[in-house]
């Protein structure tokens, strides 16, 4: 279970700033195919996440995604359904 503190000030402000800074690329947070399962964000289309060009994982930690963490796979995914960047 995710602590409520992450959804209250000042933590929510910190996470918003981190996401804003990360938005120079596609974010997992912005994709409508990213869904929460427990403490993990998974792709409802079944795409595995690749982190930092290394390991593949079925999901990413929710707190990381709230802070702008994104999978390499999301950045090039044809099924990406979210806010586009320049």
Phi, psi and omega in degrees: 000138180273133180296142177298339183300333181288348182249012179236157176293144005270353184299317181298324177295319179298315181294323178297318178296316179298318178295318180300317179293329182276351188286016173282357178220174176292133179253140173303322180305324185276346184279130180289348177274352178274120182233153182269131172230105183068238178259018187232148172256128179236164177269123181289348175270357175089005179289133175284155177264141174244128184249125177054036177067013185248254189284149173262141183220145177290344182203169178240151178295136182305313182299320177298315180295320177300331180268006175103004176299139180218148178277147174302326181296321180298324184296334182241008186289132177287340180267005182303129184229076182198194181296124179271150177252173180290000000 
